[in-house]
Amino acid sequence: MQSSLSQVKLKTYNLAYSNPCNLSSRTQLKHVVFERHDRETLSPQAKNLFNSRTIFESDSEQEWLLENVHSTMISIKINDDSYEINSNYVLSDSQRFILVLHGFDKTESWTTWTKMIQPLSQRCSYSVIFVDLPGFGRSSGRDLNQASWKRNGPEIIIAILSSFHMENPVNILATCVDPILGGSATTVRTINRYPAWFRDRNLIFTNSVIGDFGESKVGDFEKNLTQFIIHIIVHWFPDEDHTHHCVAYKRWNKLRQSGFRHVQLIDFDPVKQTAQLVCPEVRVLDIGRCSFKHKAIVYQLSEEYIQQIINTLSAGNGS
């Protein structure tokens, strides 16, 4: 999965679009093309994970996941840079989508938020998309430098969304671990380039540590949130890597203190409310990379926190 993809030629040239309400709208970068390759069966990695009694103790949850989740690989080419994005998804009859993005740590992959798949789909009728971001899980891109991924991050996100032929804006549930390239940080930069994708939606970030908001000038981000009626809820779990002194927290907190209504910062008490606990590691062959190549990490989410996420997403005006 780490071989060079710079010479990849896609069989079809599906162009990513910058506005889900206008499928002919083009991206800021001229050449953003994709091709989705759906598997006929669930990937071996997903199947092995869902069969784990360590993670899924309920027969009904196991059976539902095995029956309803599908696997795909999305080929994306952005000028001379190419990516293969591993994805698992559940489609509902509604046009409500949520994209779930992991953080940037060696333990992270699409599996981290697995316990949210069934609740989001069954309770809210969401179509749910889980992806391995470039360089993680079974996606390519580890051989590309961070500057390339950071530069192309917004285009990769909307190419993923375009590959599902969405015609409505999307909700986001994202995590940050790395202050430059986490799922939340990448979403922030995507909002600055393609805000129409998130019009009138609620987005949930957990520990959104981002130093560079990707704005042309400071304040453009807030203008986009206001113009496109985008609401961001930041769940902050403080620890040694996510202090109240980091750049992102200071900005979120300043917006909270100013009464800016498009950002809500929620401080979690580390004594009473822990950050995402993880279930015991599960051995799944070739699900990750490096020292975690055969280890699946899944957040251990309380029912209270799952319902809090659902209530927040459902409160969006356009949901």
N, C-alpha and C positions, 0 to 999 in steps of 0.2 A: 504493500500500500504506500510505500515511501518512494517509489520510483518516480522519476521526473515525468510530469504530465504536460510539459510545455508544448509538445507536438501533437497533443490530442486533437483529433478532428471529430466533431460531433456529426452524427448522421443527419440530424435535423437541426434547424436553426431557429429555435424558439427564443424570441427576444424577451428579456425581462421588461416589465413595465413599471413605471414610477408611480402610477395612480390606479388602484384597483377599480375605480369607477370609470376609468378610461383606458381600455386595454391597448390602445394604440399609442399611449404616452410612453416616451422613451426615457432612459436613464441618463444621468449626467455624463457618465462614461459611454462612449458610442457603442462599444462592442461588448455587450453583456448577454451571453447566450447560454441556454441550458437544455438538457435532455434528461428526462426522468426514466429510470429503469426499474419498474416494479418487479419484485420477485413473485413467482407463482406461489411460494409458500413462505411462512415466517422464517427469518434467518435462524441458523442453528444457535447463534448466540442468544437471541431473544427467547427462543424456545427453551434453552437450558435455564435461562434466568427465571422465566415464568414458572418453570417446573420445580423451582427451589422451595422447599418447605421452610427453609430458614427465613425467607423473605415473605412468602405468601402462604400463610397457614390455612386460609379459607379455601375450600374446594371450589366454591362458587366464583371467587375472585380469580383463581388460577384458570378455571375453565373459560371464564369470560375473556381474559387476556389472550389466551391461546386461540380463541375463536374469532376475536374482533380486531386484534392488532395485525398490521401488515408491515412488511419491510420493503425498503426501496433504496436505490443509490441514485443521487442526483449529480450529473456531470455539469460543471459550470466552467465557462471560459470567459475571462475578463481580459481583453486585449491579449497579452502574451502569457498571462498567468492562468493556470487551470487547477481545478479542485474536483475531488470526488467526495461528495457529502453523504455519509451514511445516515439513514433516517428510518424511524418507525412511526407509524401513525394509525389513528382511528378516525374514520369518517362517519359523520352523522348526516341525517337528512336536512338539517338546518344549514344556513350559510354562515354560522358563527364559528370562527377559527381561533385557536390559541396556539402560539408558537412557544415552546418551552426550551430555554437555553441554559446550559450549565456554565459553571465558572471555569477559570483557567488555573487548574492545579493538576498535578500528575494523576490524581485519583478521580478526576471528573470525566464524565461522559454522559451520553443520553440516559444512562440508567439511574442517575442520581435522583430524579424526580418521578421515578416509576410509580410510586404509590399514589400519584395524582391522576394517573391515566383513567382509571375506572370512575372515580368521583366526578371528574370534569366532563366525561362523556355521558354517564348515566344520569347524574343529577342536573346537569345544565345543558345537555344536548350539544356540547361543543365537539367540533372536529379538532383533534389534538395532534400536534406534530412535535416529535422529539428528534433532535438531531445531534450528531457528533460534530462539533465545530472543527475547522481545519486543524490538523495536527493532533486530534484527540480521538479516542475510540478507534473506529475502523475508517475514519475519514482520512484522506490524504492531506498533505500540506505541512507535515512536520519538517520537510526538507526546505521549506520556504522561510525566508527571514520574517521577523515580526513586522517590519515596515511594510512588506507586501500585504500581509494579512490585515494589518490595521488600515492600510489605504483602501483595500478592497472589501473590508468588512460590510459596509452598508449594501454594496452591490451583491455580495454573497447572500445576505439576508433576503433581499427582495427577489433574487433569483429563486431561492428556496420557496418563497411565498408564491411567486409567479408559476412555479412548476405545478402547483395544486390548482391553478386556474381560478384563483379567488377573484370575486367581483365585489367584495366588501372589505373594509378595514379589519385589522386583526388585533387581538389582545396578545399581551406578552407576559410570561412569567420567567424571570431571568435572575441569575446569580452572578456575583462578582467575587473573585478571589484575587486575581491579578489586577493592579490598578490601571493597566493599559488595555488589556485585551479580553476582559471578562464578558459574559453574555450581556450584563446590564450596560457596561461601557460601550459595547458595540451597538446596542439598541439606541443609546443616547446619540451616537454619531449618525445612526440611520435616521433618527427623527430629524436631525439637522439637514439631511440631504433629501429625504423622502417622507415628509410629515403626513402626506395624504394617506399613507398606508395605516396610520394610527388615528385617523380622524374620529373624534367622539368615542374614544375607547379608554378603558382603564388599564394601566400597565403596572405590574408589581415587580419591584426590584428588591432583592435581598442583598444587603451590604454592597451597594453600588459604589465601588471605589474607582473613581475615574479622575485623572488629573487633567486630561485634554478633552474638552467637550466637543471639539471639532467644529467650532463656530468660526465664521468669518470675523466676527467681532463679539466681544462679551455682551450677552443679552439677547443674541439671536435665538438661542435655545428657548428662552422664556417666551419670546415673541411667537415662535412656532407652536408652543403649547397653548398659548392663548388663542391664536388665529384658528387652529385646527381642533380646539376643544379637547385636548389630550390631557388626561389626568394620570399622574405618576404617584404611586404609593411606595415609599421606601421603608422597608423593614430593616432596622439597624440592630444587629447583634454585635455588641462591642467585644473585641478580643485584642490580642497583641498586634494583629495585622490590620484591625479595623477600629482605630481609635477615633475619638472625637476631634483629633487634631489634623486628620487627613484633609486634603483639599476638597474632596467630594462632600464629606460630612459638613464642612464649614459652609459650603454653598447651599446644600439642602437646608441646613439650619437657618441660614440667613433668609432664605425664601420663606421658611416657616414663620420666622419672627416678623417678617414684613407683611404677613397675611396673604401671600400669593396663593390663590386658591387652586392652582393646577398642580401643586406638589404637596403631598402630605408625608411628613417624616414621622415615623413611629419608632420610638426608642424602646427596645426590649430590655428588660431587667435581666442581666446575666445570671442572677441568683435564682430568680423565679422562673425565667423563660430562657431555656438554653438555645443556642444556635442549632441548626439542623443536626440532630444526632444521626449517626449512621447505624444501619443494621450490621450484624456480623458479616464480614466479607464472604462472598460466595465465589467459588472457583468456576469460571466460565471461560473455556478455551478461546483465545484470540479475541477477547472483547475490548481490550485496551492496548496500552503501549508501555514500553520500558518495563519497570519493575512491577507495574500493574497490568501487564499484558493479559494475564489470566484471572484477574480479580475484578469483580463487579461491586461497585459501591452504590448503595441505595440509601437515601435519606429516610430516617425513621420519624415520620410526621405524626403528630398527635391528631386525633379527630377534631379537636378544637381548632388547631392551626389549619387543617384542610378546609374546614368550614369557613374560617376567616378568609382564606384565599378565594373561595367560591363566592362568598358574599361580596367581597370587594370587586371581583371581576363582573359579577352580575349587576352591580350598581351603576355601571357605565350607561350613559344616556342612550347609546346606540346598540347596546348589547341585546 
